[in-house]
Structure formats: structure tokens, C-alpha cells
Amino acid sequence: MAAALSDAASATEQKKASRLVVISNRLPISIDQVEKDDGSKDWSFRMSSGGLVAALSGVKARMSFMWVGWPGGDIDEADQPVVQERLLAEHNSIPVFLDKDVADLHYNGFSNMLIWPLFHYLTDHLSFDETQWAAYQEANRHFADVVASIYQPGDLLWVHDYHLMLLPEMLRERIPGAKIGFFLHIPFPSSEIYRTLGVRKQILRGLLHSDLIGFHTSSYARHFRSACTRLLGVESTPVTVAYNHLNVRIGSFPVGINPANFVEGVKNEDVLKMEKILKSRFCKGSNDRLLLLGVDRFDYIKGLPQKLAAFEYFLKTYPEFKDRVTLVQIAVPTRTDVPEYQRLIANVNETVGRINGIYGSLRNTPLIFLNQSVTFPELCALYKLADVAIVSSIRDGMNLVSYEYVASQLEKQGVLILSEFAGAAALLNGSLIVNPWNTIEMGDAIKTALTMPMEERKQRQRDNFKYVTTFTSSHWGKTFVDTLEECTVYAYKVPNYSSSIASQLKARLRDSSKRLFVIDDDGTLIALQRSFALAKPEPETLELLKLLSAYPSSELLVVSGRDRSTLNQWFAGLSIGIVAEHGYYVHRPGAAPGEWDTPHGGEAHPWKEMVLEAFENTRDRTPGSAIELKESHMTFHYRNSDPVYGEWQAQELLIHLTLSLSNEPVDIVCNQHNRTLDVRPQGVTKSVLLHKMLEETNAYDFVLYLGGDEDIVSTLKSLSPEESVCCAVGRKLADADVYLQDHHVVHRLIANLVSSV
């Protein structure tokens, strides 16, 4: 039966990857419309030489590439076929054309007015509205449709950055068997910051349909795992997050640069000419002059006010350097039309004027501030000349300016002052690490750097240079792709419930002569509640069970961990079988109301008093936890506790009970998925009881299971693999035949099955 159930979208067969499909918000191609000599219009396409293009050079030798992304601008619909054809032919790229308003609300709205500031801890600059969120979803759907249309079996799909965080889930819906990787190029914030996002769970679920999720540093990966644990209640390890019965791989993959561009660049003739010009400008023929350098985008996260405050403190505290030091700060303009950025520019300009007014002289201007871009030769010359480079980011995913400076400093052995809030701080161990919010610390670091002995400078530069030249951009790309190739996608072979699967189930149901329906209660028939005491079946649910139990030549068995009294109240008046307390009691199909069998003998349980005392002690120390008392056993619930602390307390309780009850006939079952700890009589499980019932009857030619119990799935697959269909609910189980997302889908399935009765 399992082999007969299939979904067309899940039939994708994995094979060795032959193509890498790189999916980013923008294509790495500049597209311009030009006028030809005859007055007609044409298109020009120019591939970028940096970024992902350089990073993926390490895997070019063994697989082909395809790029998918928004081409930028507003290309008329009439021109789109020509642009698409030429992009594919000339650059092996596929454009995703977006409506102008959708593109604006997606990129400038949700992505950069909400996600960007939030992920950089700038909670004072957040802006959210439903229109932007709708555009973000729509843009991600467009990307998913385009990728699905060009996907080939064996492709590796690599999704990039915060603009496309819903895309992995949308791709998984369209291509269940694909290998999907995601890399975040900005920081992932701590869970306490991230939880302020209104659509926090949707974003996490979108990402968790990847096989591999990469971050710059281990701290960003740790924040992501913590957010998943605290907001979704899933289990995690230092390298995985358990989601849908798949261990989603989580890793740190620090991005790098191509150091040869700078190692060789500083020797370029144009750079040498520029170096001579700049040296005459800033050093004026004196070897005693000292040059500090800052190169940043003009952005809140770069900490320009903090850097200038530290420089002002340095000039005030160490006046002997006043006429010897110049700070050249390059601030590349960005988003100049945004009011918050205009205020930042005004604040910085005021500070620049004050510093030069107080500490400048006719002989020296201590601060040269350029609110503009510089050419590559100018940049290399500045890197080469600078005695000290200062990176003062208040939050930065990596900051590759620090790498570029190190790669350019083979001659001078300059010192790098690096903010602890830049991702690079965890990697460039030869740097002077500072807290940019501590003005005195950063100002003193400038003095330390300028007076550092040459031997120490050389050692620090050697350490940094070794890292920069080892962990390059191509190394980053190759390592991520290699890891993605190793990932397993077995859980996604379990197809999602669909109309075609529903039709197959109905056909199988009609063709069988004796049927058994086995259904879990909590999480399957009934929505999970914060408190177990609040959960109960809705009238619509009971009506569906009534119709299902009336299906000709069939029996319905609801399996539960609840006590008999509760289940009697819930299902009174229904002609169904019920398993209570995980199989300790059973009300068999067709039995009189209130008639229960006790397959395990119903003996006394003297250990319960000891267990209750331990439960109560743990409950009193674990806010949000609760105790559920039953006739044969008891359950400690910690679903509403802090996920990390609750799990730790449950493990402590497990250890204590394991030692205390070592001579008692009990089983201690810790269910991390449901966040419960059960102490029950030995050998009591739903699957054991079901096994006995099936062996006694052995007359069913169709068994349908709906629920999330792995042991029941294993039992059915071992006893009657051809006759049974197992539908996993809430999470994918490796041996299940179908996946149902939640109790709503369960209700739709049951309604579909009984519609023909």
C-alpha cells in the first residue's frame, strides 16, 4: 500500500549534483539599455567580478552554474522575453521579473525597513505594515515559481540572504526532493530581539525547510537555534535543528575575500602613482606622520559617530599626537533619501566640523571626511599607507574591509582596530578588539596601535594574514557546497497530503472489506493547547468521528495518553474503541459504554507517591510546568516553561527518577517533542497494545493510522506493511506514507473519506 501512494511532486529522484542554482535577490549582472548608431535600442549585460561570482570560483571545476535573481530596474513587459533570452544565452542566468510596486515594497519595504534594522539590533528604526509583508511573500512566491520551472533532478539550490527567507519552504512545496541550502549574509539576532518580529514563526519555518542553513559565525548560528527552540519548541544540538523529523544542518561558514586582488593590487602602477600623491598630501615628506583609516558605508550599523567620538577623545587625551595624526574616513553614501539617514549625516558632519575646529591648525587637519566613493587604486593606496585601520561597527555580519586592509599590509605591518560586534572579530585574532560603545577604550586602543612595537605588529599581521589568505571567498563557496552535497533529504520523500493522495485513499478504502482506523487525540484530532487541561474535541470533530465510525465494515480506535474519566466525557455516545493512559486501559470497539479492559492486570502502584513528590519539587522550581495525575501513571508537562530551562529541569528529573526507581517495574519516558515526562507501569505503550489487538483479530485488510507515534508506525509497518497506511501529523516520520501538517488537515482528510458514505 505504501508503494501505491505517491505524489507527483515528490517523485524527484536524487542523483549526484551536476548543477548549482544560485538564487539571490539581484542577479550579479548590470543591465543597461543603450542606443545603437542607427538609433535603435539594444541591451548591454556586464557580469560582476566580485561577490558571489568570485566566491563560487572554487566549485566551477566540477559543476555548472545557473543564476536566478531579479534583474533590477523596471524592464517593460514587451522587452522581457529578449532580456530573458539573452541572459540565458550569454550568462546562463534566469531573471525573476517583479511588478514595480512588489519589488519596491519587498526590497525597500519589508526587507530593508524591518528585517535589516531588526537583525542589526536597531529596534528604534523598525517599520512594518501588512502591505509590505504581502509583497515579501509574493516576491518569494515568484522566485519559487521560476526556480521550480527550471529545476532538474540533481540540482543543488543555494538561496541567499534575508530577502528570500520564505523561499526554502516554498521550494520544498514545489520540489520536495531537492537539496536546498540557505546562507544569511547579515547577523542573526538574539532570540530576545528576534521575538519582537510579528511574523517570526513564519520566517523560521520558511528557513527550516532547507537542508543546510549557513551563517558567518557560530554566535549567529547559536542565536538561530535558540530562536527555533524558544519560539517553535523544536529540539536542537550545536549543529542541527530537528524539524519535520529531519535534522536540519546548521553551520558557520565565514565568508572571505579574494586576497590576491589586494596583495597584487597594491603593486599596480596606478596604485603606486596614487600612493605617491596621497603620501605627499598626508605625510608631507615626514616619516613621523601617522595615518588612520576608516572605510565604511554611511550606515547606522557602521558606528561612525562612535568612531569619531573615540578619535576626539584620543586627540584630547593625547595632545602630543595632535599635529602628527590624520584620520581619513571614507563614508560611501547609501539611502540618502531616508530621513533617519539624513539625520545621521547631519550629526556626523557636525562632529567632523567640531573636531577640525578645535584640534586643527594651519599645519594640519586631523580629520579628512569624504562622503563619497573612491576608485579601486585610491582604496588600495589608502590601505597600503594607513598605519592603523579602524572598524567601529555597532553590528556587522562580517565586515570585509578588515580583510582587505590586512591583505594590503605586507609592507607596513599596520594594526587593525576591530569592533567586537563585527563578525570578523571572532576570526581575526591579531586585531585589537574594542567595544565601540566604550569611547575611552577605543580611544586608548588608537594610542596602543600607534605606539605598538614593530615585532608585535608583525606578529599580529602574520596571524591575520594567514587567516585571510586561507579562508578566502572561494574556500567559503566550496565548503558550503560540499557540506550541502553531504546533507540527507530522506524525510522529504514522505509526500504531503494532497488531493491526489486523498483520491488514492478513498479508492483503497472502497476496495477493502474490513477496515481499522487508528487515530491519536492531542495534536491530531485536537489542537495542542498551552495547558493540557484546556484541550478537548470540538463538536465538529465529534461529528466527523461519528461519521467515520459508521463507515461500513470498519472499526475506529482513538489512542490516547489521557485518563479514562476524561475520555468517557469526550467521546460519550460514540460507538468507537478507545485506548487510555497509553494502553493501560482499553475500551474495545463494540463494548458497552464505560466498559474497560485492563490488559496489564490493574495492580497497585506503590511507587506513585515517590514520583509525585519528585514531580512536585520540580514543578515548584520550573515556572509554567504542570502535573497530570492518572490512575496508572502520571505525567510532568513542561511545554509552557522556558524551553531551555524546562528541558534542563526535565533531564535532571529524569536522572533522579532513573536512580530512585531502578528497582521498580516502571518505564520513564521523556518525550522532547511533546515536552512531557511520563512514569508508567513497565511495558505499557500504545504500540504494544495495538500489536496485541491486531494479532488477536488479524482480519483487517486496510489499516489507516493518523498521528505522531513512531512506535505505532513501526508496529504497523512490521505487522501489515501492505495493508497499512500511516499518516504522520505535525512532523514527518521516516517510515510514514503521508504527511499531514496539523489537525485541520486531519479533519479535511476524514471529511473527504466519509463524503462517499
PEQUILIN-V176598 format. One record per residue. N is the residue number from 1. RES is the residue in one letter. SS is DSSP state (helix for helix, strand for strand, loop for the rest). Layout:
N/RES/SS + N/RES/SS
This chain:
1/M/loop + 2/A/loop + 3/A/loop + 4/A/loop + 5/L/loop + 6/S/loop + 7/D/loop + 8/A/helix + 9/A/helix + 10/S/helix + 11/A/loop + 12/T/loop + 13/E/loop + 14/Q/loop + 15/K/loop + 16/K/loop + 17/A/loop + 18/S/loop + 19/R/strand + 20/L/strand + 21/V/strand + 22/V/strand + 23/I/strand + 24/S/strand + 25/N/strand + 26/R/strand + 27/L/loop + 28/P/loop + 29/I/strand + 30/S/strand + 31/I/strand + 32/D/strand + 33/Q/strand + 34/V/strand + 35/E/strand + 36/K/loop + 37/D/loop + 38/D/loop + 39/G/loop + 40/S/loop + 41/K/strand + 42/D/strand + 43/W/strand + 44/S/strand + 45/F/strand + 46/R/strand + 47/M/strand + 48/S/loop + 49/S/loop + 50/G/loop + 51/G/helix + 52/L/helix + 53/V/helix + 54/A/helix + 55/A/helix + 56/L/helix + 57/S/helix + 58/G/helix + 59/V/helix + 60/K/loop + 61/A/loop + 62/R/loop + 63/M/loop + 64/S/strand + 65/F/strand + 66/M/strand + 67/W/strand + 68/V/strand + 69/G/strand + 70/W/strand + 71/P/loop + 72/G/loop + 73/G/loop + 74/D/loop + 75/I/loop + 76/D/loop + 77/E/helix + 78/A/helix + 79/D/helix + 80/Q/helix + 81/P/helix + 82/V/helix + 83/V/helix + 84/Q/helix + 85/E/helix + 86/R/helix + 87/L/helix + 88/L/helix + 89/A/helix + 90/E/helix + 91/H/helix + 92/N/loop + 93/S/strand + 94/I/strand + 95/P/strand + 96/V/loop + 97/F/loop + 98/L/loop + 99/D/loop + 100/K/helix + 101/D/helix + 102/V/helix + 103/A/helix + 104/D/helix + 105/L/helix + 106/H/helix + 107/Y/helix + 108/N/helix + 109/G/helix + 110/F/helix + 111/S/helix + 112/N/helix + 113/M/helix + 114/L/helix + 115/I/helix + 116/W/helix + 117/P/helix + 118/L/helix + 119/F/helix + 120/H/loop + 121/Y/loop + 122/L/loop + 123/T/helix + 124/D/helix + 125/H/helix + 126/L/loop + 127/S/loop + 128/F/loop + 129/D/loop + 130/E/helix + 131/T/helix + 132/Q/helix + 133/W/helix + 134/A/helix + 135/A/helix + 136/Y/helix + 137/Q/helix + 138/E/helix + 139/A/helix + 140/N/helix + 141/R/helix + 142/H/helix + 143/F/helix + 144/A/helix + 145/D/helix + 146/V/helix + 147/V/helix + 148/A/helix + 149/S/helix + 150/I/helix + 151/Y/loop + 152/Q/loop + 153/P/loop + 154/G/loop + 155/D/loop + 156/L/strand + 157/L/strand + 158/W/strand + 159/V/strand + 160/H/strand + 161/D/loop + 162/Y/helix + 163/H/helix + 164/L/helix + 165/M/loop + 166/L/loop + 167/L/helix + 168/P/helix + 169/E/helix + 170/M/helix + 171/L/helix + 172/R/helix + 173/E/helix + 174/R/helix + 175/I/loop + 176/P/loop + 177/G/loop + 178/A/loop + 179/K/strand + 180/I/strand + 181/G/strand + 182/F/strand + 183/F/strand + 184/L/loop + 185/H/loop + 186/I/loop + 187/P/loop + 188/F/loop + 189/P/loop + 190/S/loop + 191/S/helix + 192/E/helix + 193/I/helix + 194/Y/helix + 195/R/loop + 196/T/loop + 197/L/loop + 198/G/loop + 199/V/loop + 200/R/helix + 201/K/helix + 202/Q/helix + 203/I/helix + 204/L/helix + 205/R/helix + 206/G/helix + 207/L/helix + 208/L/loop + 209/H/loop + 210/S/loop + 211/D/loop + 212/L/strand + 213/I/strand + 214/G/strand + 215/F/strand + 216/H/loop + 217/T/loop + 218/S/helix + 219/S/helix + 220/Y/helix + 221/A/helix + 222/R/helix + 223/H/helix + 224/F/helix + 225/R/helix + 226/S/helix + 227/A/helix + 228/C/helix + 229/T/helix + 230/R/helix + 231/L/helix + 232/L/helix + 233/G/loop + 234/V/loop + 235/E/loop + 236/S/strand + 237/T/strand + 238/P/loop + 239/V/loop + 240/T/strand + 241/V/strand + 242/A/strand + 243/Y/strand + 244/N/loop + 245/H/loop + 246/L/strand + 247/N/strand + 248/V/strand + 249/R/strand + 250/I/strand + 251/G/strand + 252/S/strand + 253/F/loop + 254/P/loop + 255/V/loop + 256/G/loop + 257/I/loop + 258/N/loop + 259/P/loop + 260/A/helix + 261/N/helix + 262/F/helix + 263/V/helix + 264/E/loop + 265/G/helix + 266/V/helix + 267/K/helix + 268/N/loop + 269/E/helix + 270/D/helix + 271/V/helix + 272/L/helix + 273/K/helix + 274/M/helix + 275/E/helix + 276/K/helix + 277/I/helix + 278/L/helix + 279/K/helix + 280/S/helix + 281/R/helix + 282/F/helix + 283/C/loop + 284/K/loop + 285/G/loop + 286/S/loop + 287/N/loop + 288/D/loop + 289/R/loop + 290/L/strand + 291/L/strand + 292/L/strand + 293/L/strand + 294/G/strand + 295/V/strand + 296/D/strand + 297/R/strand + 298/F/loop + 299/D/loop + 300/Y/helix + 301/I/helix + 302/K/helix + 303/G/loop + 304/L/helix + 305/P/helix + 306/Q/helix + 307/K/helix + 308/L/helix + 309/A/helix + 310/A/helix + 311/F/helix + 312/E/helix + 313/Y/helix + 314/F/helix + 315/L/helix + 316/K/helix + 317/T/helix + 318/Y/loop + 319/P/helix + 320/E/helix + 321/F/helix + 322/K/loop + 323/D/loop + 324/R/loop + 325/V/strand + 326/T/strand + 327/L/strand + 328/V/strand + 329/Q/strand + 330/I/strand + 331/A/strand + 332/V/strand + 333/P/loop + 334/T/loop + 335/R/loop + 336/T/loop + 337/D/loop + 338/V/loop + 339/P/helix + 340/E/helix + 341/Y/helix + 342/Q/helix + 343/R/helix + 344/L/helix + 345/I/helix + 346/A/helix + 347/N/helix + 348/V/helix + 349/N/helix + 350/E/helix + 351/T/helix + 352/V/helix + 353/G/helix + 354/R/helix + 355/I/helix + 356/N/helix + 357/G/helix + 358/I/helix + 359/Y/helix + 360/G/loop + 361/S/loop + 362/L/loop + 363/R/loop + 364/N/loop + 365/T/loop + 366/P/loop + 367/L/strand + 368/I/strand + 369/F/strand + 370/L/strand + 371/N/loop + 372/Q/loop + 373/S/loop + 374/V/loop + 375/T/loop + 376/F/helix + 377/P/helix + 378/E/helix + 379/L/helix + 380/C/helix + 381/A/helix + 382/L/helix + 383/Y/helix + 384/K/helix + 385/L/helix + 386/A/loop + 387/D/loop + 388/V/strand + 389/A/strand + 390/I/strand + 391/V/strand + 392/S/loop + 393/S/loop + 394/I/loop + 395/R/loop + 396/D/strand + 397/G/loop + 398/M/loop + 399/N/loop + 400/L/loop + 401/V/helix + 402/S/helix + 403/Y/helix + 404/E/helix + 405/Y/helix + 406/V/helix + 407/A/helix + 408/S/loop + 409/Q/loop + 410/L/loop + 411/E/loop + 412/K/loop + 413/Q/loop + 414/G/loop + 415/V/strand + 416/L/strand + 417/I/strand + 418/L/strand + 419/S/strand + 420/E/loop + 421/F/loop + 422/A/strand + 423/G/helix + 424/A/helix + 425/A/helix + 426/A/helix + 427/L/loop + 428/L/loop + 429/N/loop + 430/G/loop + 431/S/loop + 432/L/strand + 433/I/strand + 434/V/strand + 435/N/loop + 436/P/loop + 437/W/loop + 438/N/loop + 439/T/helix + 440/I/helix + 441/E/helix + 442/M/helix + 443/G/helix + 444/D/helix + 445/A/helix + 446/I/helix + 447/K/helix + 448/T/helix + 449/A/helix + 450/L/helix + 451/T/loop + 452/M/loop + 453/P/loop + 454/M/helix + 455/E/helix + 456/E/helix + 457/R/helix + 458/K/helix + 459/Q/helix + 460/R/helix + 461/Q/helix + 462/R/helix + 463/D/helix + 464/N/helix + 465/F/helix + 466/K/helix + 467/Y/helix + 468/V/helix + 469/T/helix + 470/T/helix + 471/F/loop + 472/T/loop + 473/S/helix + 474/S/helix + 475/H/helix + 476/W/helix + 477/G/helix + 478/K/helix + 479/T/helix + 480/F/helix + 481/V/helix + 482/D/helix + 483/T/helix + 484/L/helix + 485/E/helix + 486/E/helix + 487/C/loop + 488/T/loop + 489/V/loop + 490/Y/helix + 491/A/helix + 492/Y/helix + 493/K/helix + 494/V/loop + 495/P/strand + 496/N/strand + 497/Y/loop + 498/S/loop + 499/S/helix + 500/S/helix + 501/I/helix + 502/A/helix + 503/S/helix + 504/Q/helix + 505/L/helix + 506/K/helix + 507/A/helix + 508/R/helix + 509/L/helix + 510/R/helix + 511/D/helix + 512/S/loop + 513/S/loop + 514/K/loop + 515/R/strand + 516/L/strand + 517/F/strand + 518/V/strand + 519/I/strand + 520/D/strand + 521/D/loop + 522/D/strand + 523/G/loop + 524/T/loop + 525/L/loop + 526/I/strand + 527/A/loop + 528/L/loop + 529/Q/loop + 530/R/loop + 531/S/loop + 532/F/helix + 533/A/helix + 534/L/helix + 535/A/loop + 536/K/loop + 537/P/loop + 538/E/loop + 539/P/helix + 540/E/helix + 541/T/helix + 542/L/helix + 543/E/helix + 544/L/helix + 545/L/helix + 546/K/helix + 547/L/helix + 548/L/helix + 549/S/helix + 550/A/loop + 551/Y/loop + 552/P/loop + 553/S/loop + 554/S/strand + 555/E/strand + 556/L/strand + 557/L/strand + 558/V/strand + 559/V/strand + 560/S/loop + 561/G/loop + 562/R/loop + 563/D/loop + 564/R/helix + 565/S/helix + 566/T/helix + 567/L/helix + 568/N/helix + 569/Q/helix + 570/W/helix + 571/F/loop + 572/A/loop + 573/G/loop + 574/L/loop + 575/S/loop + 576/I/loop + 577/G/strand + 578/I/strand + 579/V/strand + 580/A/strand + 581/E/helix + 582/H/helix + 583/G/helix + 584/Y/loop + 585/Y/strand + 586/V/strand + 587/H/strand + 588/R/loop + 589/P/loop + 590/G/loop + 591/A/loop + 592/A/loop + 593/P/loop + 594/G/loop + 595/E/loop + 596/W/loop + 597/D/strand + 598/T/loop + 599/P/loop + 600/H/loop + 601/G/loop + 602/G/loop + 603/E/loop + 604/A/loop + 605/H/loop + 606/P/loop + 607/W/loop + 608/K/helix + 609/E/helix + 610/M/helix + 611/V/helix + 612/L/helix + 613/E/helix + 614/A/helix + 615/F/helix + 616/E/helix + 617/N/helix + 618/T/helix + 619/R/helix + 620/D/helix + 621/R/helix + 622/T/loop + 623/P/loop + 624/G/loop + 625/S/loop + 626/A/strand + 627/I/strand + 628/E/strand + 629/L/strand + 630/K/loop + 631/E/loop + 632/S/loop + 633/H/loop + 634/M/strand + 635/T/strand + 636/F/strand + 637/H/strand + 638/Y/loop + 639/R/loop + 640/N/loop + 641/S/loop + 642/D/loop + 643/P/helix + 644/V/helix + 645/Y/helix + 646/G/helix + 647/E/helix + 648/W/helix + 649/Q/helix + 650/A/helix + 651/Q/helix + 652/E/helix + 653/L/helix + 654/L/helix + 655/I/helix + 656/H/helix + 657/L/helix + 658/T/helix + 659/L/helix + 660/S/helix + 661/L/loop + 662/S/loop + 663/N/loop + 664/E/loop + 665/P/loop + 666/V/strand + 667/D/strand + 668/I/strand + 669/V/strand + 670/C/strand + 671/N/strand + 672/Q/loop + 673/H/loop + 674/N/loop + 675/R/loop + 676/T/strand + 677/L/strand + 678/D/strand + 679/V/strand + 680/R/strand + 681/P/strand + 682/Q/loop + 683/G/loop + 684/V/loop + 685/T/loop + 686/K/helix + 687/S/helix + 688/V/helix + 689/L/helix + 690/L/helix + 691/H/helix + 692/K/helix + 693/M/helix + 694/L/helix + 695/E/helix + 696/E/helix + 697/T/helix + 698/N/loop + 699/A/loop + 700/Y/loop + 701/D/loop + 702/F/strand + 703/V/strand + 704/L/strand + 705/Y/strand + 706/L/strand + 707/G/strand + 708/G/loop + 709/D/loop + 710/E/helix + 711/D/helix + 712/I/helix + 713/V/helix + 714/S/helix + 715/T/helix + 716/L/helix + 717/K/helix + 718/S/helix + 719/L/helix + 720/S/loop + 721/P/loop + 722/E/loop + 723/E/loop + 724/S/strand + 725/V/strand + 726/C/strand + 727/C/strand + 728/A/strand + 729/V/strand + 730/G/loop + 731/R/loop + 732/K/loop + 733/L/loop + 734/A/loop + 735/D/loop + 736/A/loop + 737/D/loop + 738/V/strand + 739/Y/strand + 740/L/strand + 741/Q/loop + 742/D/loop + 743/H/helix + 744/H/helix + 745/V/helix + 746/V/helix + 747/H/helix + 748/R/helix + 749/L/helix + 750/I/helix + 751/A/helix + 752/N/helix + 753/L/helix + 754/V/helix + 755/S/loop + 756/S/loop + 757/V/loop
